């Protein structure tokens, strides 16, 4: 899994209920054709990254087809989750 593009947006909480900050990452990834997640139009990963103090964590995520936004029912493997977590930590605005 290689992250080729990304978009990041800070999520505003007008109610003030959520502690810390939240960011939405849309990661576009390059996969081998043999991978179950492979899609000709491209595959993406939407990540909600939560930051409270100095610590950041993945609050939620889902894979999607880039062409039609269809959600794909797959989970990140532990090594992939570590890559995504590090990416989010280092690319936060």
HTML snippet that shows the backbone in 3Dmol.js (N, CA, C, O; Angstrom):
<script src="https://3Dmol.org/build/3Dmol-min.js"></script>
<div id="view" style="width:600px;height:400px;position:relative"></div>
<script>
const pdb = `
ATOM      1  N   UNK A   1       0.847  -1.176   0.000  1.00  0.00           N
ATOM      2  CA  UNK A   1       0.000   0.000   0.000  1.00  0.00           C
ATOM      3  C   UNK A   1       0.891   1.237   0.000  1.00  0.00           C
ATOM      4  O   UNK A   1       1.720   1.428   0.890  1.00  0.00           O
ATOM      5  N   UNK A   2       0.700   2.072  -1.019  1.00  0.00           N
ATOM      6  CA  UNK A   2       1.461   3.313  -1.124  1.00  0.00           C
ATOM      7  C   UNK A   2       0.486   4.481  -1.226  1.00  0.00           C
ATOM      8  O   UNK A   2      -0.409   4.478  -2.071  1.00  0.00           O
ATOM      9  N   UNK A   3       0.660   5.473  -0.366  1.00  0.00           N
ATOM     10  CA  UNK A   3      -0.179   6.667  -0.395  1.00  0.00           C
ATOM     11  C   UNK A   3       0.368   7.584  -1.484  1.00  0.00           C
ATOM     12  O   UNK A   3       1.517   8.022  -1.416  1.00  0.00           O
ATOM     13  N   UNK A   4      -0.463   7.873  -2.493  1.00  0.00           N
ATOM     14  CA  UNK A   4      -0.016   8.674  -3.629  1.00  0.00           C
ATOM     15  C   UNK A   4      -0.525  10.109  -3.576  1.00  0.00           C
ATOM     16  O   UNK A   4       0.115  11.011  -4.117  1.00  0.00           O
ATOM     17  N   UNK A   5      -1.660  10.329  -2.936  1.00  0.00           N
ATOM     18  CA  UNK A   5      -2.245  11.669  -2.796  1.00  0.00           C
ATOM     19  C   UNK A   5      -2.992  11.722  -1.478  1.00  0.00           C
ATOM     20  O   UNK A   5      -3.350  10.690  -0.911  1.00  0.00           O
ATOM     21  N   UNK A   6      -3.223  12.933  -0.995  1.00  0.00           N
ATOM     22  CA  UNK A   6      -4.062  13.063   0.190  1.00  0.00           C
ATOM     23  C   UNK A   6      -4.685  14.450   0.251  1.00  0.00           C
ATOM     24  O   UNK A   6      -4.170  15.419  -0.306  1.00  0.00           O
ATOM     25  N   UNK A   7      -5.809  14.507   0.949  1.00  0.00           N
ATOM     26  CA  UNK A   7      -6.503  15.761   1.251  1.00  0.00           C
ATOM     27  C   UNK A   7      -6.769  15.734   2.747  1.00  0.00           C
ATOM     28  O   UNK A   7      -7.169  14.703   3.290  1.00  0.00           O
ATOM     29  N   UNK A   8      -6.553  16.847   3.410  1.00  0.00           N
ATOM     30  CA  UNK A   8      -6.813  16.931   4.841  1.00  0.00           C
ATOM     31  C   UNK A   8      -7.695  18.142   5.121  1.00  0.00           C
ATOM     32  O   UNK A   8      -7.486  19.223   4.571  1.00  0.00           O
ATOM     33  N   UNK A   9      -8.682  17.938   5.985  1.00  0.00           N
ATOM     34  CA  UNK A   9      -9.565  19.018   6.419  1.00  0.00           C
ATOM     35  C   UNK A   9      -9.775  18.908   7.917  1.00  0.00           C
ATOM     36  O   UNK A   9     -10.002  17.818   8.443  1.00  0.00           O
ATOM     37  N   UNK A  10      -9.699  20.033   8.599  1.00  0.00           N
ATOM     38  CA  UNK A  10     -10.010  20.030  10.018  1.00  0.00           C
ATOM     39  C   UNK A  10     -11.526  20.030  10.163  1.00  0.00           C
ATOM     40  O   UNK A  10     -12.224  20.766   9.465  1.00  0.00           O
ATOM     41  N   UNK A  11     -12.027  19.206  11.066  1.00  0.00           N
ATOM     42  CA  UNK A  11     -13.460  19.114  11.323  1.00  0.00           C
ATOM     43  C   UNK A  11     -13.786  20.050  12.475  1.00  0.00           C
ATOM     44  O   UNK A  11     -13.204  19.943  13.555  1.00  0.00           O
ATOM     45  N   UNK A  12     -14.708  20.959  12.247  1.00  0.00           N
ATOM     46  CA  UNK A  12     -15.113  21.901  13.289  1.00  0.00           C
ATOM     47  C   UNK A  12     -16.247  21.314  14.112  1.00  0.00           C
ATOM     48  O   UNK A  12     -17.166  20.699  13.570  1.00  0.00           O
ATOM     49  N   UNK A  13     -16.177  21.508  15.426  1.00  0.00           N
ATOM     50  CA  UNK A  13     -17.223  21.061  16.341  1.00  0.00           C
ATOM     51  C   UNK A  13     -17.896  22.301  16.915  1.00  0.00           C
ATOM     52  O   UNK A  13     -17.425  22.843  17.915  1.00  0.00           O
ATOM     53  N   UNK A  14     -18.988  22.763  16.307  1.00  0.00           N
ATOM     54  CA  UNK A  14     -19.630  23.985  16.783  1.00  0.00           C
ATOM     55  C   UNK A  14     -20.239  23.847  18.174  1.00  0.00           C
ATOM     56  O   UNK A  14     -20.488  24.850  18.842  1.00  0.00           O
ATOM     57  N   UNK A  15     -20.482  22.612  18.616  1.00  0.00           N
ATOM     58  CA  UNK A  15     -21.088  22.403  19.932  1.00  0.00           C
ATOM     59  C   UNK A  15     -20.056  22.398  21.054  1.00  0.00           C
ATOM     60  O   UNK A  15     -20.398  22.649  22.210  1.00  0.00           O
ATOM     61  N   UNK A  16     -18.802  22.117  20.728  1.00  0.00           N
ATOM     62  CA  UNK A  16     -17.763  22.044  21.754  1.00  0.00           C
ATOM     63  C   UNK A  16     -17.820  20.777  22.582  1.00  0.00           C
ATOM     64  O   UNK A  16     -17.182  20.695  23.632  1.00  0.00           O
ATOM     65  N   UNK A  17     -18.570  19.795  22.129  1.00  0.00           N
ATOM     66  CA  UNK A  17     -18.728  18.545  22.878  1.00  0.00           C
ATOM     67  C   UNK A  17     -17.485  17.660  22.784  1.00  0.00           C
ATOM     68  O   UNK A  17     -17.109  17.010  23.759  1.00  0.00           O
ATOM     69  N   UNK A  18     -16.857  17.637  21.624  1.00  0.00           N
ATOM     70  CA  UNK A  18     -15.706  16.761  21.399  1.00  0.00           C
ATOM     71  C   UNK A  18     -14.437  17.429  21.922  1.00  0.00           C
ATOM     72  O   UNK A  18     -14.127  18.568  21.572  1.00  0.00           O
ATOM     73  N   UNK A  19     -13.709  16.698  22.768  1.00  0.00           N
ATOM     74  CA  UNK A  19     -12.443  17.215  23.288  1.00  0.00           C
ATOM     75  C   UNK A  19     -11.361  17.083  22.224  1.00  0.00           C
ATOM     76  O   UNK A  19     -11.316  16.090  21.497  1.00  0.00           O
ATOM     77  N   UNK A  20     -10.501  18.073  22.135  1.00  0.00           N
ATOM     78  CA  UNK A  20      -9.397  18.019  21.178  1.00  0.00           C
ATOM     79  C   UNK A  20      -9.830  18.424  19.783  1.00  0.00           C
ATOM     80  O   UNK A  20     -10.868  19.057  19.590  1.00  0.00           O
ATOM     81  N   UNK A  21      -9.007  18.044  18.815  1.00  0.00           N
ATOM     82  CA  UNK A  21      -9.254  18.388  17.416  1.00  0.00           C
ATOM     83  C   UNK A  21      -9.471  17.121  16.606  1.00  0.00           C
ATOM     84  O   UNK A  21      -8.967  16.052  16.952  1.00  0.00           O
ATOM     85  N   UNK A  22     -10.227  17.254  15.524  1.00  0.00           N
ATOM     86  CA  UNK A  22     -10.469  16.135  14.608  1.00  0.00           C
ATOM     87  C   UNK A  22     -10.103  16.580  13.197  1.00  0.00           C
ATOM     88  O   UNK A  22     -10.365  17.714  12.794  1.00  0.00           O
ATOM     89  N   UNK A  23      -9.497  15.664  12.465  1.00  0.00           N
ATOM     90  CA  UNK A  23      -9.114  15.913  11.080  1.00  0.00           C
ATOM     91  C   UNK A  23      -9.636  14.774  10.218  1.00  0.00           C
ATOM     92  O   UNK A  23      -9.602  13.609  10.613  1.00  0.00           O
ATOM     93  N   UNK A  24     -10.117  15.131   9.035  1.00  0.00           N
ATOM     94  CA  UNK A  24     -10.512  14.121   8.064  1.00  0.00           C
ATOM     95  C   UNK A  24      -9.415  14.044   7.008  1.00  0.00           C
ATOM     96  O   UNK A  24      -9.083  15.036   6.360  1.00  0.00           O
ATOM     97  N   UNK A  25      -8.866  12.857   6.852  1.00  0.00           N
ATOM     98  CA  UNK A  25      -7.882  12.587   5.805  1.00  0.00           C
ATOM     99  C   UNK A  25      -8.557  11.738   4.740  1.00  0.00           C
ATOM    100  O   UNK A  25      -9.250  10.768   5.047  1.00  0.00           O
ATOM    101  N   UNK A  26      -8.350  12.110   3.504  1.00  0.00           N
ATOM    102  CA  UNK A  26      -8.751  11.276   2.372  1.00  0.00           C
ATOM    103  C   UNK A  26      -7.449  10.876   1.685  1.00  0.00           C
ATOM    104  O   UNK A  26      -6.822  11.668   0.982  1.00  0.00           O
ATOM    105  N   UNK A  27      -7.070   9.634   1.909  1.00  0.00           N
ATOM    106  CA  UNK A  27      -5.818   9.110   1.375  1.00  0.00           C
ATOM    107  C   UNK A  27      -6.123   8.294   0.128  1.00  0.00           C
ATOM    108  O   UNK A  27      -6.997   7.427   0.143  1.00  0.00           O
ATOM    109  N   UNK A  28      -5.411   8.569  -0.937  1.00  0.00           N
ATOM    110  CA  UNK A  28      -5.566   7.811  -2.174  1.00  0.00           C
ATOM    111  C   UNK A  28      -4.358   6.903  -2.294  1.00  0.00           C
ATOM    112  O   UNK A  28      -3.215   7.355  -2.235  1.00  0.00           O
ATOM    113  N   UNK A  29      -4.625   5.612  -2.464  1.00  0.00           N
ATOM    114  CA  UNK A  29      -3.565   4.621  -2.349  1.00  0.00           C
ATOM    115  C   UNK A  29      -3.405   3.817  -3.639  1.00  0.00           C
ATOM    116  O   UNK A  29      -4.353   3.609  -4.396  1.00  0.00           O
ATOM    117  N   UNK A  30      -2.179   3.382  -3.852  1.00  0.00           N
ATOM    118  CA  UNK A  30      -1.826   2.558  -5.000  1.00  0.00           C
ATOM    119  C   UNK A  30      -1.675   1.128  -4.501  1.00  0.00           C
ATOM    120  O   UNK A  30      -0.943   0.868  -3.546  1.00  0.00           O
ATOM    121  N   UNK A  31      -2.376   0.202  -5.155  1.00  0.00           N
ATOM    122  CA  UNK A  31      -2.363  -1.200  -4.739  1.00  0.00           C
ATOM    123  C   UNK A  31      -2.004  -2.098  -5.916  1.00  0.00           C
ATOM    124  O   UNK A  31      -2.182  -1.722  -7.075  1.00  0.00           O
ATOM    125  N   UNK A  32      -1.497  -3.289  -5.607  1.00  0.00           N
ATOM    126  CA  UNK A  32      -1.257  -4.299  -6.635  1.00  0.00           C
ATOM    127  C   UNK A  32      -2.594  -4.788  -7.178  1.00  0.00           C
ATOM    128  O   UNK A  32      -3.589  -4.816  -6.453  1.00  0.00           O
ATOM    129  N   UNK A  33      -2.621  -5.169  -8.445  1.00  0.00           N
ATOM    130  CA  UNK A  33      -3.857  -5.655  -9.063  1.00  0.00           C
ATOM    131  C   UNK A  33      -4.389  -6.912  -8.379  1.00  0.00           C
ATOM    132  O   UNK A  33      -5.589  -7.178  -8.438  1.00  0.00           O
ATOM    133  N   UNK A  34      -3.529  -7.681  -7.739  1.00  0.00           N
ATOM    134  CA  UNK A  34      -3.957  -8.906  -7.062  1.00  0.00           C
ATOM    135  C   UNK A  34      -4.606  -8.625  -5.709  1.00  0.00           C
ATOM    136  O   UNK A  34      -5.243  -9.512  -5.139  1.00  0.00           O
ATOM    137  N   UNK A  35      -4.459  -7.431  -5.194  1.00  0.00           N
ATOM    138  CA  UNK A  35      -5.010  -7.069  -3.888  1.00  0.00           C
ATOM    139  C   UNK A  35      -6.534  -7.028  -3.963  1.00  0.00           C
ATOM    140  O   UNK A  35      -7.096  -6.520  -4.934  1.00  0.00           O
ATOM    141  N   UNK A  36      -7.207  -7.564  -2.937  1.00  0.00           N
ATOM    142  CA  UNK A  36      -8.673  -7.564  -2.892  1.00  0.00           C
ATOM    143  C   UNK A  36      -9.257  -6.158  -2.933  1.00  0.00           C
ATOM    144  O   UNK A  36     -10.386  -5.973  -3.387  1.00  0.00           O
ATOM    145  N   UNK A  37      -8.515  -5.176  -2.472  1.00  0.00           N
ATOM    146  CA  UNK A  37      -8.983  -3.789  -2.451  1.00  0.00           C
ATOM    147  C   UNK A  37      -8.779  -3.059  -3.773  1.00  0.00           C
ATOM    148  O   UNK A  37      -9.262  -1.940  -3.943  1.00  0.00           O
ATOM    149  N   UNK A  38      -8.078  -3.674  -4.698  1.00  0.00           N
ATOM    150  CA  UNK A  38      -7.758  -3.013  -5.959  1.00  0.00           C
ATOM    151  C   UNK A  38      -9.024  -2.665  -6.729  1.00  0.00           C
ATOM    152  O   UNK A  38      -9.944  -3.476  -6.830  1.00  0.00           O
ATOM    153  N   UNK A  39      -9.062  -1.454  -7.268  1.00  0.00           N
ATOM    154  CA  UNK A  39     -10.147  -0.993  -8.128  1.00  0.00           C
ATOM    155  C   UNK A  39      -9.510  -0.232  -9.285  1.00  0.00           C
ATOM    156  O   UNK A  39      -8.594   0.563  -9.074  1.00  0.00           O
ATOM    157  N   UNK A  40      -9.984  -0.468 -10.505  1.00  0.00           N
ATOM    158  CA  UNK A  40      -9.402   0.206 -11.673  1.00  0.00           C
ATOM    159  C   UNK A  40      -9.457   1.718 -11.540  1.00  0.00           C
ATOM    160  O   UNK A  40      -8.535   2.414 -11.964  1.00  0.00           O
ATOM    161  N   UNK A  41     -10.524   2.225 -10.959  1.00  0.00           N
ATOM    162  CA  UNK A  41     -10.683   3.668 -10.800  1.00  0.00           C
ATOM    163  C   UNK A  41      -9.920   4.240  -9.626  1.00  0.00           C
ATOM    164  O   UNK A  41      -9.866   5.457  -9.453  1.00  0.00           O
ATOM    165  N   UNK A  42      -9.336   3.387  -8.826  1.00  0.00           N
ATOM    166  CA  UNK A  42      -8.571   3.832  -7.667  1.00  0.00           C
ATOM    167  C   UNK A  42      -9.281   3.516  -6.363  1.00  0.00           C
ATOM    168  O   UNK A  42     -10.499   3.347  -6.318  1.00  0.00           O
ATOM    169  N   UNK A  43      -8.496   3.443  -5.316  1.00  0.00           N
ATOM    170  CA  UNK A  43      -9.002   3.132  -3.985  1.00  0.00           C
ATOM    171  C   UNK A  43      -8.574   4.231  -3.036  1.00  0.00           C
ATOM    172  O   UNK A  43      -7.466   4.759  -3.131  1.00  0.00           O
ATOM    173  N   UNK A  44      -9.467   4.568  -2.119  1.00  0.00           N
ATOM    174  CA  UNK A  44      -9.164   5.587  -1.129  1.00  0.00           C
ATOM    175  C   UNK A  44      -9.398   5.071   0.277  1.00  0.00           C
ATOM    176  O   UNK A  44     -10.017   4.028   0.485  1.00  0.00           O
ATOM    177  N   UNK A  45      -8.893   5.819   1.223  1.00  0.00           N
ATOM    178  CA  UNK A  45      -9.071   5.509   2.634  1.00  0.00           C
ATOM    179  C   UNK A  45      -9.438   6.807   3.337  1.00  0.00           C
ATOM    180  O   UNK A  45      -8.663   7.763   3.329  1.00  0.00           O
ATOM    181  N   UNK A  46     -10.621   6.841   3.947  1.00  0.00           N
ATOM    182  CA  UNK A  46     -11.053   8.016   4.709  1.00  0.00           C
ATOM    183  C   UNK A  46     -10.730   7.742   6.171  1.00  0.00           C
ATOM    184  O   UNK A  46     -11.148   6.729   6.732  1.00  0.00           O
ATOM    185  N   UNK A  47      -9.984   8.650   6.780  1.00  0.00           N
ATOM    186  CA  UNK A  47      -9.538   8.484   8.160  1.00  0.00           C
ATOM    187  C   UNK A  47      -9.978   9.695   8.968  1.00  0.00           C
ATOM    188  O   UNK A  47      -9.773  10.835   8.552  1.00  0.00           O
ATOM    189  N   UNK A  48     -10.581   9.445  10.123  1.00  0.00           N
ATOM    190  CA  UNK A  48     -10.828  10.508  11.095  1.00  0.00           C
ATOM    191  C   UNK A  48      -9.720  10.378  12.131  1.00  0.00           C
ATOM    192  O   UNK A  48      -9.611   9.370  12.828  1.00  0.00           O
ATOM    193  N   UNK A  49      -8.905  11.420  12.213  1.00  0.00           N
ATOM    194  CA  UNK A  49      -7.736  11.440  13.091  1.00  0.00           C
ATOM    195  C   UNK A  49      -8.034  12.387  14.246  1.00  0.00           C
ATOM    196  O   UNK A  49      -8.319  13.566  14.033  1.00  0.00           O
ATOM    197  N   UNK A  50      -7.968  11.872  15.463  1.00  0.00           N
ATOM    198  CA  UNK A  50      -8.279  12.649  16.660  1.00  0.00           C
ATOM    199  C   UNK A  50      -6.993  13.048  17.368  1.00  0.00           C
ATOM    200  O   UNK A  50      -6.094  12.229  17.556  1.00  0.00           O
ATOM    201  N   UNK A  51      -6.916  14.317  17.758  1.00  0.00           N
ATOM    202  CA  UNK A  51      -5.751  14.826  18.478  1.00  0.00           C
ATOM    203  C   UNK A  51      -6.240  15.439  19.782  1.00  0.00           C
ATOM    204  O   UNK A  51      -7.076  16.343  19.780  1.00  0.00           O
ATOM    205  N   UNK A  52      -5.714  14.940  20.891  1.00  0.00           N
ATOM    206  CA  UNK A  52      -6.029  15.485  22.209  1.00  0.00           C
ATOM    207  C   UNK A  52      -4.699  15.684  22.926  1.00  0.00           C
ATOM    208  O   UNK A  52      -4.058  14.717  23.338  1.00  0.00           O
ATOM    209  N   UNK A  53      -4.292  16.925  23.072  1.00  0.00           N
ATOM    210  CA  UNK A  53      -2.963  17.215  23.608  1.00  0.00           C
ATOM    211  C   UNK A  53      -1.932  16.934  22.532  1.00  0.00           C
ATOM    212  O   UNK A  53      -2.078  17.371  21.391  1.00  0.00           O
ATOM    213  N   UNK A  54      -0.884  16.200  22.899  1.00  0.00           N
ATOM    214  CA  UNK A  54       0.169  15.864  21.938  1.00  0.00           C
ATOM    215  C   UNK A  54      -0.060  14.518  21.256  1.00  0.00           C
ATOM    216  O   UNK A  54       0.654  14.167  20.317  1.00  0.00           O
ATOM    217  N   UNK A  55      -1.040  13.776  21.719  1.00  0.00           N
ATOM    218  CA  UNK A  55      -1.279  12.437  21.183  1.00  0.00           C
ATOM    219  C   UNK A  55      -2.320  12.451  20.076  1.00  0.00           C
ATOM    220  O   UNK A  55      -3.328  13.151  20.167  1.00  0.00           O
ATOM    221  N   UNK A  56      -2.071  11.677  19.035  1.00  0.00           N
ATOM    222  CA  UNK A  56      -3.020  11.515  17.947  1.00  0.00           C
ATOM    223  C   UNK A  56      -3.371  10.053  17.792  1.00  0.00           C
ATOM    224  O   UNK A  56      -2.549   9.173  18.046  1.00  0.00           O
ATOM    225  N   UNK A  57      -4.600   9.800  17.371  1.00  0.00           N
ATOM    226  CA  UNK A  57      -5.039   8.416  17.178  1.00  0.00           C
ATOM    227  C   UNK A  57      -6.031   8.356  16.024  1.00  0.00           C
ATOM    228  O   UNK A  57      -6.641   9.362  15.663  1.00  0.00           O
ATOM    229  N   UNK A  58      -6.183   7.186  15.459  1.00  0.00           N
ATOM    230  CA  UNK A  58      -7.182   6.965  14.422  1.00  0.00           C
ATOM    231  C   UNK A  58      -8.505   6.692  15.125  1.00  0.00           C
ATOM    232  O   UNK A  58      -8.657   5.673  15.799  1.00  0.00           O
ATOM    233  N   UNK A  59      -9.469   7.608  14.966  1.00  0.00           N
ATOM    234  CA  UNK A  59     -10.775   7.442  15.598  1.00  0.00           C
ATOM    235  C   UNK A  59     -11.660   6.507  14.775  1.00  0.00           C
ATOM    236  O   UNK A  59     -12.403   5.701  15.335  1.00  0.00           O
ATOM    237  N   UNK A  60     -11.582   6.613  13.454  1.00  0.00           N
ATOM    238  CA  UNK A  60     -12.330   5.720  12.568  1.00  0.00           C
ATOM    239  C   UNK A  60     -11.736   5.792  11.168  1.00  0.00           C
ATOM    240  O   UNK A  60     -10.988   6.714  10.840  1.00  0.00           O
ATOM    241  N   UNK A  61     -12.080   4.809  10.354  1.00  0.00           N
ATOM    242  CA  UNK A  61     -11.610   4.802   8.968  1.00  0.00           C
ATOM    243  C   UNK A  61     -12.486   3.877   8.147  1.00  0.00           C
ATOM    244  O   UNK A  61     -13.153   2.997   8.692  1.00  0.00           O
ATOM    245  N   UNK A  62     -12.486   4.073   6.839  1.00  0.00           N
ATOM    246  CA  UNK A  62     -13.078   3.115   5.907  1.00  0.00           C
ATOM    247  C   UNK A  62     -12.454   3.297   4.526  1.00  0.00           C
ATOM    248  O   UNK A  62     -12.077   4.398   4.126  1.00  0.00           O
ATOM    249  N   UNK A  63     -12.360   2.187   3.822  1.00  0.00           N
ATOM    250  CA  UNK A  63     -11.894   2.204   2.439  1.00  0.00           C
ATOM    251  C   UNK A  63     -13.067   2.543   1.531  1.00  0.00           C
ATOM    252  O   UNK A  63     -14.220   2.269   1.865  1.00  0.00           O
ATOM    253  N   UNK A  64     -12.764   3.145   0.369  1.00  0.00           N
ATOM    254  CA  UNK A  64     -13.816   3.445  -0.598  1.00  0.00           C
ATOM    255  C   UNK A  64     -13.252   3.391  -2.011  1.00  0.00           C
ATOM    256  O   UNK A  64     -12.052   3.559  -2.234  1.00  0.00           O
ATOM    257  N   UNK A  65     -14.161   3.151  -2.965  1.00  0.00           N
ATOM    258  CA  UNK A  65     -13.783   3.214  -4.374  1.00  0.00           C
ATOM    259  C   UNK A  65     -13.736   4.681  -4.771  1.00  0.00           C
ATOM    260  O   UNK A  65     -14.669   5.434  -4.494  1.00  0.00           O
ATOM    261  N   UNK A  66     -12.682   5.074  -5.400  1.00  0.00           N
ATOM    262  CA  UNK A  66     -12.480   6.488  -5.723  1.00  0.00           C
ATOM    263  C   UNK A  66     -13.491   7.007  -6.747  1.00  0.00           C
ATOM    264  O   UNK A  66     -13.880   8.173  -6.683  1.00  0.00           O
ATOM    265  N   UNK A  67     -13.916   6.177  -7.672  1.00  0.00           N
ATOM    266  CA  UNK A  67     -14.801   6.639  -8.743  1.00  0.00           C
ATOM    267  C   UNK A  67     -16.222   6.920  -8.285  1.00  0.00           C
ATOM    268  O   UNK A  67     -16.872   7.825  -8.809  1.00  0.00           O
ATOM    269  N   UNK A  68     -16.716   6.155  -7.311  1.00  0.00           N
ATOM    270  CA  UNK A  68     -18.116   6.315  -6.918  1.00  0.00           C
ATOM    271  C   UNK A  68     -18.342   6.439  -5.409  1.00  0.00           C
ATOM    272  O   UNK A  68     -19.485   6.477  -4.955  1.00  0.00           O
ATOM    273  N   UNK A  69     -17.265   6.502  -4.637  1.00  0.00           N
ATOM    274  CA  UNK A  69     -17.338   6.665  -3.179  1.00  0.00           C
ATOM    275  C   UNK A  69     -17.964   5.463  -2.463  1.00  0.00           C
ATOM    276  O   UNK A  69     -18.288   5.560  -1.280  1.00  0.00           O
ATOM    277  N   UNK A  70     -18.137   4.340  -3.153  1.00  0.00           N
ATOM    278  CA  UNK A  70     -18.710   3.145  -2.532  1.00  0.00           C
ATOM    279  C   UNK A  70     -17.780   2.651  -1.429  1.00  0.00           C
ATOM    280  O   UNK A  70     -16.581   2.475  -1.645  1.00  0.00           O
ATOM    281  N   UNK A  71     -18.348   2.429  -0.248  1.00  0.00           N
ATOM    282  CA  UNK A  71     -17.560   1.961   0.894  1.00  0.00           C
ATOM    283  C   UNK A  71     -17.216   0.483   0.707  1.00  0.00           C
ATOM    284  O   UNK A  71     -18.061  -0.324   0.322  1.00  0.00           O
ATOM    285  N   UNK A  72     -15.968   0.155   0.988  1.00  0.00           N
ATOM    286  CA  UNK A  72     -15.473  -1.213   0.892  1.00  0.00           C
ATOM    287  C   UNK A  72     -15.284  -1.761   2.302  1.00  0.00           C
ATOM    288  O   UNK A  72     -14.687  -1.101   3.152  1.00  0.00           O
ATOM    289  N   UNK A  73     -15.785  -2.956   2.548  1.00  0.00           N
ATOM    290  CA  UNK A  73     -15.772  -3.546   3.884  1.00  0.00           C
ATOM    291  C   UNK A  73     -14.472  -4.321   4.123  1.00  0.00           C
ATOM    292  O   UNK A  73     -14.438  -5.550   4.051  1.00  0.00           O
ATOM    293  N   UNK A  74     -13.415  -3.574   4.408  1.00  0.00           N
ATOM    294  CA  UNK A  74     -12.110  -4.158   4.703  1.00  0.00           C
ATOM    295  C   UNK A  74     -11.513  -3.434   5.900  1.00  0.00           C
ATOM    296  O   UNK A  74     -11.867  -2.289   6.183  1.00  0.00           O
ATOM    297  N   UNK A  75     -10.610  -4.102   6.597  1.00  0.00           N
ATOM    298  CA  UNK A  75      -9.909  -3.484   7.719  1.00  0.00           C
ATOM    299  C   UNK A  75      -8.429  -3.349   7.390  1.00  0.00           C
ATOM    300  O   UNK A  75      -7.883  -4.102   6.584  1.00  0.00           O
ATOM    301  N   UNK A  76      -7.798  -2.379   8.026  1.00  0.00           N
ATOM    302  CA  UNK A  76      -6.352  -2.225   7.906  1.00  0.00           C
ATOM    303  C   UNK A  76      -5.655  -3.332   8.682  1.00  0.00           C
ATOM    304  O   UNK A  76      -6.094  -3.705   9.770  1.00  0.00           O
ATOM    305  N   UNK A  77      -4.582  -3.851   8.129  1.00  0.00           N
ATOM    306  CA  UNK A  77      -3.738  -4.772   8.879  1.00  0.00           C
ATOM    307  C   UNK A  77      -2.903  -3.942   9.843  1.00  0.00           C
ATOM    308  O   UNK A  77      -2.773  -2.731   9.665  1.00  0.00           O
ATOM    309  N   UNK A  78      -2.339  -4.578  10.859  1.00  0.00           N
ATOM    310  CA  UNK A  78      -1.601  -3.845  11.893  1.00  0.00           C
ATOM    311  C   UNK A  78      -0.470  -2.995  11.319  1.00  0.00           C
ATOM    312  O   UNK A  78      -0.291  -1.847  11.726  1.00  0.00           O
ATOM    313  N   UNK A  79       0.298  -3.553  10.371  1.00  0.00           N
ATOM    314  CA  UNK A  79       1.399  -2.781   9.793  1.00  0.00           C
ATOM    315  C   UNK A  79       0.881  -1.610   8.960  1.00  0.00           C
ATOM    316  O   UNK A  79       1.495  -0.543   8.943  1.00  0.00           O
ATOM    317  N   UNK A  80      -0.241  -1.801   8.272  1.00  0.00           N
ATOM    318  CA  UNK A  80      -0.845  -0.710   7.498  1.00  0.00           C
ATOM    319  C   UNK A  80      -1.383   0.380   8.421  1.00  0.00           C
ATOM    320  O   UNK A  80      -1.260   1.572   8.136  1.00  0.00           O
ATOM    321  N   UNK A  81      -1.974  -0.046   9.521  1.00  0.00           N
ATOM    322  CA  UNK A  81      -2.510   0.921  10.488  1.00  0.00           C
ATOM    323  C   UNK A  81      -1.380   1.785  11.050  1.00  0.00           C
ATOM    324  O   UNK A  81      -1.554   2.988  11.246  1.00  0.00           O
ATOM    325  N   UNK A  82      -0.233   1.175  11.308  1.00  0.00           N
ATOM    326  CA  UNK A  82       0.924   1.923  11.810  1.00  0.00           C
ATOM    327  C   UNK A  82       1.408   2.934  10.770  1.00  0.00           C
ATOM    328  O   UNK A  82       1.786   4.052  11.123  1.00  0.00           O
ATOM    329  N   UNK A  83       1.400   2.552   9.498  1.00  0.00           N
ATOM    330  CA  UNK A  83       1.806   3.467   8.419  1.00  0.00           C
ATOM    331  C   UNK A  83       0.855   4.648   8.339  1.00  0.00           C
ATOM    332  O   UNK A  83       1.292   5.795   8.241  1.00  0.00           O
ATOM    333  N   UNK A  84      -0.450   4.375   8.380  1.00  0.00           N
ATOM    334  CA  UNK A  84      -1.459   5.439   8.292  1.00  0.00           C
ATOM    335  C   UNK A  84      -1.373   6.355   9.505  1.00  0.00           C
ATOM    336  O   UNK A  84      -1.465   7.574   9.362  1.00  0.00           O
ATOM    337  N   UNK A  85      -1.199   5.795  10.686  1.00  0.00           N
ATOM    338  CA  UNK A  85      -1.084   6.600  11.901  1.00  0.00           C
ATOM    339  C   UNK A  85       0.117   7.538  11.817  1.00  0.00           C
ATOM    340  O   UNK A  85       0.002   8.723  12.133  1.00  0.00           O
ATOM    341  N   UNK A  86       1.249   7.024  11.400  1.00  0.00           N
ATOM    342  CA  UNK A  86       2.452   7.855  11.261  1.00  0.00           C
ATOM    343  C   UNK A  86       2.248   8.924  10.186  1.00  0.00           C
ATOM    344  O   UNK A  86       2.677  10.064  10.359  1.00  0.00           O
ATOM    345  N   UNK A  87       1.605   8.566   9.089  1.00  0.00           N
ATOM    346  CA  UNK A  87       1.327   9.534   8.026  1.00  0.00           C
ATOM    347  C   UNK A  87       0.467  10.675   8.563  1.00  0.00           C
ATOM    348  O   UNK A  87       0.770  11.845   8.330  1.00  0.00           O
ATOM    349  N   UNK A  88      -0.588  10.341   9.272  1.00  0.00           N
ATOM    350  CA  UNK A  88      -1.484  11.369   9.823  1.00  0.00           C
ATOM    351  C   UNK A  88      -0.752  12.259  10.825  1.00  0.00           C
ATOM    352  O   UNK A  88      -0.943  13.475  10.834  1.00  0.00           O
ATOM    353  N   UNK A  89       0.072  11.664  11.654  1.00  0.00           N
ATOM    354  CA  UNK A  89       0.824  12.456  12.640  1.00  0.00           C
ATOM    355  C   UNK A  89       1.776  13.441  11.971  1.00  0.00           C
ATOM    356  O   UNK A  89       1.912  14.575  12.430  1.00  0.00           O
ATOM    357  N   UNK A  90       2.428  13.028  10.906  1.00  0.00           N
ATOM    358  CA  UNK A  90       3.443  13.881  10.280  1.00  0.00           C
ATOM    359  C   UNK A  90       2.876  14.859   9.253  1.00  0.00           C
ATOM    360  O   UNK A  90       3.561  15.811   8.878  1.00  0.00           O
ATOM    361  N   UNK A  91       1.643  14.650   8.790  1.00  0.00           N
ATOM    362  CA  UNK A  91       1.061  15.525   7.772  1.00  0.00           C
ATOM    363  C   UNK A  91      -0.074  16.398   8.300  1.00  0.00           C
ATOM    364  O   UNK A  91      -0.812  16.995   7.516  1.00  0.00           O
ATOM    365  N   UNK A  92      -0.218  16.476   9.595  1.00  0.00           N
ATOM    366  CA  UNK A  92      -1.268  17.319  10.176  1.00  0.00           C
ATOM    367  C   UNK A  92      -0.902  18.777   9.975  1.00  0.00           C
ATOM    368  O   UNK A  92       0.258  19.160  10.124  1.00  0.00           O
ATOM    369  N   UNK A  93      -1.882  19.581   9.639  1.00  0.00           N
ATOM    370  CA  UNK A  93      -1.630  21.016   9.418  1.00  0.00           C
ATOM    371  C   UNK A  93      -1.454  21.738  10.737  1.00  0.00           C
ATOM    372  O   UNK A  93      -1.235  22.949  10.753  1.00  0.00           O
TER     373      UNK A  93
END
`;
const viewer = $3Dmol.createViewer("view");
viewer.addModel(pdb, "pdb");
viewer.setStyle({}, {cartoon: {color: "spectrum"}});
viewer.zoomTo();
viewer.render();
</script>
